[in-house]
Amino acid sequence: MNALTRLSTAFILAAAAAAPALAAPESYALDAGHTFPRFSYSHFGYSTQLSRFNKTTGKIVFDKVAKTGSVDITIDTKSVDTGFPLFNEHIQSEDFLDTAQFPTATFKSTKVVFDGDKPTAIEGRLTLKGVTRPVTLTVTSFQAMPHPILKKDAIGANANVTVKRSDFNAGKYAPNVSDEVRIDIAVEAIKE
């Protein structure tokens, strides 16, 4: 029986060594120097205005084998950058972002949808000006590979969603200044 036990143990160890290692969820911290949410809207039909937020933090969890993930992003709404300081203050007023009362906006995912090895949509909840609404970000590009400079694993993506300002109590001047606002986010994150 001793020989049979040794043979069984050897077989189990050999099978375990030959089995591929299972990947686990990996955490990535947002790279603040390469993560910028932008928003655009029609200004009286004359032009499409484009602005961004300069300070964003958060974490992404990605499991390429299980095809799951999560996204948790916080945007400093006081970092809004329209390209014009007076207009930055206007956007931060009570009529729009009300940054005195609501200095951050957040997005927390509830589901990441994959097509093959890449995420194509991220369902979640956007909180802006104290109002939380379900939204689905469309992922238009995704990359996971070692960062050529930092020599660490990194991921990056571009995603977008269109929301109504009025859904977040920020609809002043609609429809002349469009109620619909497109949010685009360029994200890069480094493995922790």
C-alpha positions in Angstrom: 0.0 0.0 0.0 2.9 2.3 0.7 4.1 2.1 -2.9 0.6 2.8 -4.1 0.4 5.9 -1.9 3.7 7.2 -3.2 2.7 6.5 -6.8 -0.6 8.4 -6.3 1.1 11.3 -4.6 3.7 11.5 -7.4 0.9 11.4 -10.0 -1.0 14.2 -8.2 2.1 16.4 -8.0 3.0 15.8 -11.6 -0.5 16.7 -12.7 -0.5 19.9 -10.6 2.8 21.0 -12.0 1.6 20.4 -15.5 -1.7 22.3 -15.1 -1.6 26.0 -16.2 -1.5 28.5 -13.4 -4.9 30.2 -12.9 -4.7 33.9 -13.0 -6.3 35.9 -10.2 -7.8 39.3 -10.2 -5.1 42.0 -10.5 -5.4 45.6 -9.1 -4.3 48.6 -11.0 -4.0 52.2 -9.7 -5.0 55.0 -12.1 -2.1 56.9 -13.6 -3.2 60.5 -12.8 -0.9 61.8 -15.6 -2.7 59.9 -18.3 -6.3 59.7 -17.0 -8.5 62.5 -18.1 -12.3 62.6 -18.2 -13.6 65.0 -20.9 -17.0 66.3 -21.6 -18.5 67.9 -24.6 -21.8 69.6 -25.4 -23.5 71.9 -28.0 -23.3 75.6 -27.2 -26.4 77.2 -28.7 -25.8 75.1 -31.8 -22.8 77.3 -32.7 -20.1 74.8 -31.6 -19.3 71.7 -29.6 -17.4 72.8 -26.5 -14.9 70.4 -25.0 -13.6 70.6 -21.4 -11.9 68.2 -19.1 -11.1 67.4 -15.4 -7.5 67.4 -14.4 -7.5 65.3 -11.2 -8.8 61.8 -11.2 -8.1 58.9 -8.9 -9.2 55.3 -8.7 -8.7 51.6 -9.0 -9.4 49.0 -11.7 -9.5 45.3 -11.0 -9.0 43.0 -14.0 -9.1 39.3 -14.3 -8.3 38.3 -17.9 -8.8 34.6 -17.3 -12.2 34.8 -15.6 -13.2 37.8 -17.9 -14.3 39.9 -14.9 -13.4 43.3 -13.6 -14.4 46.4 -11.7 -13.8 50.1 -12.0 -13.9 52.6 -9.2 -13.2 56.2 -10.2 -13.3 59.5 -8.3 -13.2 62.8 -10.2 -12.2 66.1 -8.5 -14.9 68.4 -10.0 -13.0 71.4 -8.8 -10.3 70.5 -11.3 -12.6 71.3 -14.2 -10.6 72.9 -17.1 -12.5 74.7 -19.8 -9.4 76.6 -20.9 -10.8 79.9 -19.5 -10.5 80.6 -15.7 -13.8 82.7 -15.5 -15.7 79.9 -17.2 -14.2 77.3 -14.8 -15.8 79.2 -12.0 -19.1 79.4 -13.9 -19.1 75.6 -14.4 -18.4 75.1 -10.7 -21.4 77.2 -9.6 -24.6 75.9 -8.1 -26.3 75.9 -11.6 -23.9 73.3 -12.9 -21.4 71.2 -10.8 -21.9 73.0 -7.4 -18.4 72.0 -6.4 -18.7 73.8 -3.1 -21.2 71.2 -2.0 -20.2 68.3 -4.2 -16.4 68.4 -4.8 -16.3 65.0 -6.4 -18.1 62.8 -9.0 -17.8 59.1 -8.9 -18.3 56.1 -11.2 -18.5 52.6 -9.6 -19.0 49.6 -11.9 -21.6 46.9 -11.4 -20.6 44.7 -14.4 -17.9 44.6 -17.0 -19.0 43.1 -20.3 -16.4 41.2 -22.4 -16.2 40.2 -26.0 -13.5 37.6 -26.2 -10.5 38.8 -24.1 -11.4 42.5 -24.1 -14.0 44.5 -22.2 -16.6 46.2 -24.5 -18.9 47.9 -22.0 -18.9 48.8 -18.3 -22.2 49.1 -16.5 -22.2 51.1 -13.3 -23.5 54.0 -11.3 -22.4 57.6 -11.9 -22.8 60.0 -9.0 -22.7 63.7 -9.9 -24.0 66.6 -7.9 -25.3 64.2 -5.3 -27.5 62.3 -7.8 -26.7 58.7 -8.7 -27.9 57.2 -12.0 -27.1 53.9 -13.9 -25.0 54.4 -17.0 -23.2 52.1 -19.4 -19.8 53.1 -20.7 -18.9 51.9 -24.2 -15.3 50.8 -24.4 -13.8 51.8 -27.7 -10.3 50.5 -27.1 -8.5 48.4 -24.6 -4.8 47.4 -24.1 -3.2 45.2 -21.4 0.6 44.8 -21.6 3.8 45.5 -19.8 4.5 49.3 -19.7 7.6 49.9 -21.9 9.0 52.6 -19.5 7.8 51.6 -16.1 8.5 47.8 -16.7 5.2 46.9 -14.9 2.0 45.5 -16.1 -0.4 48.2 -17.2 -3.8 48.6 -18.8 -5.4 51.4 -20.8 -8.8 52.1 -22.3 -11.0 54.7 -23.9 -14.7 54.8 -23.1 -17.7 57.1 -23.5 -21.2 57.6 -22.4 -23.9 60.3 -23.1 -25.9 61.6 -20.2 -28.5 64.4 -19.6 -27.5 67.2 -17.4 -31.0 67.6 -16.2 -30.9 64.1 -14.8 -28.2 65.4 -12.4 -29.9 68.7 -11.5 -27.5 70.6 -13.7 -29.8 71.4 -16.7 -29.6 75.2 -16.7 -30.0 76.8 -20.2 -31.2 73.5 -21.7 -32.0 73.0 -24.5 -30.1 76.0 -25.9 -27.0 74.7 -24.2 -27.6 71.0 -24.9 -29.0 68.9 -22.2 -27.1 65.9 -23.6 -23.4 65.8 -22.6 -21.0 63.3 -23.9 -18.4 62.1 -21.4 -15.2 60.5 -22.8 -12.6 59.1 -20.5 -9.0 58.1 -21.4 -7.7 55.8 -18.7 -4.3 54.3 -18.0 -3.5 52.3 -14.9 -0.5 50.6 -13.4 -0.5 47.3 -11.6 -0.2 47.7 -7.8 
